[in-house]
Amino acid sequence: MNSNKYFILFLVFMIAGFLTACGEKKQDKQTKEQTKTEKKENIVREDEIIDVGAIDVNMNGMLFECPMDWNVIDDKPNSCPTCGMDLEEFTVVKVKENLVNNGYKVK
């Protein structure tokens, strides 16, 4: 009878540990997804005038831009949150040219 109590106690602790671990994983996943979404939203340039030079944070003269959604620009490789395509690498000058050719104003 005493061993049954220990077994039941063991099961209760195992189930509690399992439920706690599952809850933490779900919360971690939600936090990662939210951070990922926030980062992606930050690369969609919706300003009236896009300051291309300010996007070049590492100041290497190169940026990554979506060839379908020209206002999606980042300083590092990424994918477009609008269409899912990988951003292509262009010079800052070419990014400005792409934007102007597609109806955007640049600084």
Long-range contacts (C-beta under 8 A, 24 or more apart in sequence): 37-81, 40-78, 40-79, 40-81, 41-81, 43-72, 43-73, 43-74, 43-78, 43-81, 44-69, 44-71, 44-72, 44-81, 44-82, 45-71, 45-72, 45-73, 45-104, 46-71, 48-105, 49-105, 49-106, 49-107, 50-99, 50-104, 50-105, 50-106, 50-107, 51-106, 51-107, 52-92, 52-95, 52-96, 52-99, 52-106, 52-107, 53-92, 53-107, 54-107, 56-92, 61-91, 61-92, 62-89, 62-90, 62-91, 62-92, 63-89, 63-90, 63-91, 63-92, 63-95, 64-88, 64-89, 64-90, 65-90, 65-95, 65-98, 70-98, 70-99, 70-102, 70-104, 71-99, 71-104
